[in-house]
């Protein structure tokens, strides 16, 4: 009888843990700025840029964030700077061409 009770408690705790992990999405990794809304998304990418200003990846993601926010001018400037850091990036060149049309 006590084993059945303990088993129920363990299952209940596991179920609660599952629900918490299912709905809690920590903001780490490549797409974390999309999980952070508003100005915090901009701050996230700007902090990554401060940590490593010669890495073009956060500039590209910040440019995409600007596009999502409807700030095309900022996106263009950000993409142009990222292209200076990585002039061989064909995807970035295509993205800039799309924005300048």
VENMO-V606870 format. One record per backbone hydrogen bond with DSSP energy under -0.5 kcal/mol. CO is the residue of the C=O (numbers start at 1). NH is the residue of the N-H. Records with the same first field share a line. If there is no record, write none. Layout:
CO: NH ; NH
This chain:
1: 5
2: 6
3: 7
4: 8
5: 9
6: 10
7: 11
8: 12
9: 13
10: 14
11: 15
12: 16
13: 17
14: 18
15: 19
16: 20
17: 21
18: 22
19: 23
20: 24
23: 25
24: 26
26: 28
29: 32
31: 34 ; 35
32: 35 ; 36
33: 36
35: 37
37: 40
38: 41 ; 42
39: 43
40: 44
41: 45
42: 46
43: 47
44: 48
45: 49
46: 50
47: 51
48: 52
52: 55
54: 56
55: 59
56: 60
57: 61
58: 62
59: 63
60: 64
61: 65
62: 66
63: 67
64: 68
65: 69
66: 71
67: 70
70: 72
71: 75
72: 76
73: 77
74: 78
75: 79
76: 80
77: 81
78: 82
79: 83
80: 84
81: 85
82: 86
86: 89
88: 90
89: 93
90: 94
91: 95
92: 96
93: 97
94: 98
95: 99
96: 100
97: 101
98: 101
